[in-house]
Amino acid sequence: MTSCIANCRIVSPGADIPRGNIFIDDGMILSIRADLPPDFRGEIIDGAGLIAVPGFIDIHSHGRSGFDFCDGSAEGFSAIGRGKLEDGVTGFLATSLSVSADDLRQLCRQAAAYKENTPDGATLLGVHLEGPFFNPDCAGAQNPAFLKEPDIALVDELDAICPVKKVSFSPELPGGEAFTRALAERGIMPSGGHTAADYACYSRCRELGMKHLTHFCNVMTPLHHLRFGMVGGGLMDDDVYVEMICDGVHLCDQMIRMIARMKGPGKMMLITDAMRACAMPDGNYSLGGLPVVVKGGCARLTTGAVAGSTLRFFDGLKRLVRLTGLPLSEAVRATALNQAESLKLGKRGKLEKGFIADIVLLDGELDVQKTICGGVLKWERK
């Protein structure tokens, strides 16, 4: 059945239409027109006074609403998926932590089950393995008890349960370059993170297919005038995408501005790195079996290390726009299209004919008012 999002401002990468109508059929965008035919008999979703943008894709998120994907529970996946809709997220990757192999298998089993049947939540697009292939000296908030060297056999096993789209790892570990090549050959994005890799190691792995950098700048060799580091490489190389946590904790305002200036909207990817305390009150939580204290919305291990975020996706977009001055039609590249293109997540990230009708309706303050997945209105603010 054909439906229409009527009388909204339509903003898509490279386009900003002050007022129009988006026609949807069978979960896909059918057309965008200035007029709404008087004899139209399909469902009408009122977009008056709202801004339609492509639905957000969060490729790095651990949890929400008191749950973590590594809990491995159907209840948790369902709660996170429903909560994502409130944040404007229409598609996401279930992101792991450094936990046991059995816990990773259970996460993938639950991810596969959720992927098969998501009647009331955002769409699960695959799995992101963040760990356990990390340098112990760069563990950050990852549990050191479960760290190990790169193991493509484990990735293959997990990928057979639920498609793995991205693996974050320390490329300087023994076998790191062969691991990078093996991931790229399988169509899985290798992403450098939690790393002490020098610029030479980074460059070799980039040539082998490592075109993503995980939570850019955080637990990563910094830019130095004599030792360029992974941050320097990420800023300089035009074919590398960088993840940005725009929560005011992981990146200072000046760094957000510099990344936007150096990389441009075509290579930035907003993420949340949200943990189970997202959309929850301050208090005591856990991350990968480690105790976390959330105070003032900032999550830290009891040792003081930052432990993920409590960021909601639309708040990250607000901060990016406010700090950089990017037009919304450029900023929204970083919310969905870059993720979809780089990880081959299907025709998502644009409001154009032939694209999947994953759409979020924002108000003038960029707060989420309605979230539409595959043409279905799944959440609206009451």
N, C-alpha and C positions, 0 to 999 in steps of 0.2 A: 504494500500500500504506500502511495506517495504521501509525504508529509512536507511541511514547509516551516522553516524558522523565519518569521515575518518581521519586517520593519526594523532591522538591526543595522548597526554599523558593522561592516565586514572587514576584518584585518587579517591578512595572510602575508607570508614572506613576500615583500616587494609590492604589496597592494593594500590600499586603504580606501574602501568604498563607503562614503558617508551614510548611505542608506540603501538597503537592498533586501532581497529575499533569497534564502538558500533552499532549493528543492532537493529532496532526498527520496531515493527509491531503493528498496532492498539493501539498506545499509550503506549505500554509496551516494555521493553527491551527484545529483543528476544535472543541475544547472544552477546558475546564479543570475537572477533577473531583477530589474528595477521595479517591475510591476507584479502585483498579485492578481491573477485573473479573477474576475468576479464570480466565475462559475467553479472555482477550485473547491473540491469536496473532500480533500484529504485532511489529515490532522494538522492543525496550526499550533506551533509553539510560539508564543508571543515574545518577540525580542525587542519590543519598543523601549528605547532608552538604554539598551545594552549593547555591548561590543562582542561580536562573535569572533573567536580566535581558534586556531587548531587546538584540539585537546592536548594537554601536557603529557609528555612521556618521561617518567622518572626511571632512569636506568640504574640508579644506585640508591637503594632504600632498604633498610633492614626491618622496619616495623612501624607500628602506630597503635594508638588506642589500647596500650597495655600489652600488646603482643609483639612477638618477633618471629620472622620466618623460620628461624632456627629452632623454635619450639616444636616445629613439625606437626602442628595440629590443624585440622580442618577448621575448627572454630577461629583460630588465629588468622589463617589466610582469608577467611570470609570477613572478619572484622576489619582487617587491613584493607582489603579490596573495597569494602563499602566506604571506609573512611577516606580513601584516596579520592573518591568522587567529590567529597566535600572540598577537596583541595584543588579541584580542576584537573586531576590526573585521570586520563582515560585509558592509559596503558602503562605497564610497569614491568620491570624485571625483579623477580624475587632474589634478593641479594643475601648471600651467606656471610658467615664469619669464619674465623679459624676455629673450627670445632672438629669433633671426631668424624671419621669416614662414615660411620653408621648414621650420625646425625645429618650429614650431607645427603646420604641416600634417602633418609626420611623426608628431608626438605624437598628433594626432587620428586619423590612420590606424591607428596601433598600438592606440589606445584602442578604436576601433571593432572591430578584429580580436579584441582580448581580450574585449570585451563580448559578442561572438558566441559565444565558446567559452571558458568558465571552469570547466573540470572540477575543478580542484584549488585554486582561489584564492577570495578574497573577491569579491563582486559589484561590478563597475564600474558606477556609476550615472550617469556623465556626466563632463564636463570642467569644471574651474574655471580660468579664465584669470586668473592673477595677473600682470598686466603684458601687454604692454609700455607701457600707457597711463598712465605715471606722470610726475609732476613731477620733473625732474632733481635739484632741491634736496632731494628726499625719497626718493632712490633706495634708501637703506639698503643691503641686500646684493644689490639688483637690478643687473644689468649695465648701466651707463649708455650703452654703445655701441648698445643696441637700443631705447632709449626713444623713444616717438613720441606724437603727439596722438591722441585717441580716433578710431577708425576703425570705424564700424559695418559697412562692407562687408567688412572682414577678419573680423569676428566672424561675419557671415552665412556667409562661405566656410567657416570652421572648423566652425560649427554644422551645416552640411550634411554634413560628414564624420562628425562624432560630436556628439551633442547637448551644447551648452554650457549649463550650469545656472546659472552664476554668473560675473560678471566683476568683478574688483577693479581699481579705477582711481582716479586723482586727479580729483575732480569740478571742481576749480578751473581745469583746463586749458581752453584755447579749445575751444568746442563741448561742454563737459562736461555742460551741462544738456540739450542736445538728445540727447546720447549716452545719458544717464540715461533720458530718455523713450523713446527707441528701444529700449533693452534691455527696459524694463518692458513695452512694447507687444508684444514678442516672447515674453514669459513667462520672460525671463532675469533673474536677480536682479542689480541693480546694487549694488555694495558699495564703500563708501569706504575707501581705504587709501593708504598712502605719500603723505600729503597735507598740504598747508599750508592747506587750506580753512578759512575763518573760519566762524563760526556762521551768518551769513546765507547763505553759499553752501551749507552743509550743510542748512539748513532748506529752501531752495528745492528742492534735489535730493531731500530726503526726501519732499516733497510730490509729486514726480514719480515716486517709486517706489523710491528708495534706502533699503531697510529692513534692510540688513546693514552692519556695520562690520567690516573685515578686521583680524585680530589686534589687537583693541581696545587702545588706548593706545599701541601701538608705531608710531612714525613717523606721528604724528597730532597735530593741534593740541590742546594740553592744556587742562585746566580751569583757569581763572584768574578771580579775583573781578571783573575788569573786562572780560576777553575770554573769553567762555564756551567757545569752541572746540568741536571735534567731540566730544571726550571728554565735555564737559558735556552736549551734546545727546544723545549716546548714553545717558548715565546717566539723563537726565530723560524722554526720550520713550518711552512705553510700547509703541509699535508697532515699535520698532527692536530687532533681534537683534544681539548682540555676540559675536564669536569670542573665546575665551579660551585662551591657551597656559599651562596650569598646570604649568610646569616649574621654577619658582623662579628663572628667568632673565628671562623676558619680563614677568612681573608679580610684584611683591612680595606677601608674604602679606597685608599690610593692604589692598592694592588688591583682591585676590581677595575678601576678606571684604566690602569696600565694594560691589563690583560685585554680589555675591550679595544683599546687603541692598537695594540700590537697584533692581536689575533683577528679582530673584526668579528661581526656576528656570525660569519659562516663557519667558524671553527670552535665556538664556545658551546658548551652543553651545561645548562643548569641542572643540578641534581639537589637532592635534599640530604642524603646520607642519614636520613631520619632513623632514630631508634625507637624503642617501644614507648618512650615517654612523649612522643609527638602527640599533640592535642590532649595532653594529660597535665595535671597539676605538678608543681615541684614536689620532689620527694626522693625516695630511695628506689632504685631500679637495678637492672643487671644488663650486661652486654656480653654475650659469649661466655657466660659463667663468671664474669668479673663484676664486682659491686660498683654501682654508679650512683652518684648523687647529682640531682638536677636542682639547680638554684638559679632563679632569675631566667629560666628557660635554657640555661647553659648546662650541658651534660658533661661531667668529668668523672674519671675513675677516682677512687679514694686516694690514689697516688698523685692526683692532680692533672693527669693527661686528659685532654679532650676526648670524649667518648661518643663520637657521632654527633648528631644534632637533634633538635626538636623542631626544625624548620618545616613549615608548610609551603608547598611549591609556589603558590601564588605570591607569598611574601618574598620569595627569592626573586621573582620577576619584578615586583615593585621596587625592590632595592636596586636591581640592575638598571631599570629605567631611570630611577631618580638620580643615581650616581653618575651614569654615563651620558644621559640626555639622548640616548638612542631613540629614534622614532619607534613606536610600537611595532610597525610593520617590519623593522629590522630585528628588534629584540626577540620577537617570537620565533625567529629561526633557532634560537638557543633553547627553546622550550620543547621542540618536537621534531622539526624537519631534520636537523643535524643528526639527532639520535637515530631517526628512522633510516636516513640514507647511509650512515656509517655502519650501522649494525644490520642493515637489510631487514627492517621490521615491517615491510609492506608499504603501500601507498598511504602514508600518514604524514601529517605535518603541514598540509596545505588545504586551503578551502578552494578547491577547484574541481571541475567535472572529472569524474573517474577516481577521486580519492575517497578513502573510507570516511564516513561521516562521524568522525570523532571530533566533537566540538564543545567548547566551553563558552558560556556567556558570562561576561564580566560587567560590573558596573563601572562608573567613571573613576572609582578609586582602585580599580583592578581587583576587587573582591569578587569571589565566585558566587554567581547567582543560580546558574543551571548547568548541568553536565550531561552531555549526550554521547552515548557510546554506540557506534554502528547505527546511528539514526534513531536510537531509542532514548527518550528522556529518562535517565536513571536517578537523577537527584536534582532537587531545586530547593532553594532557601525558602522556608515558610515565613 
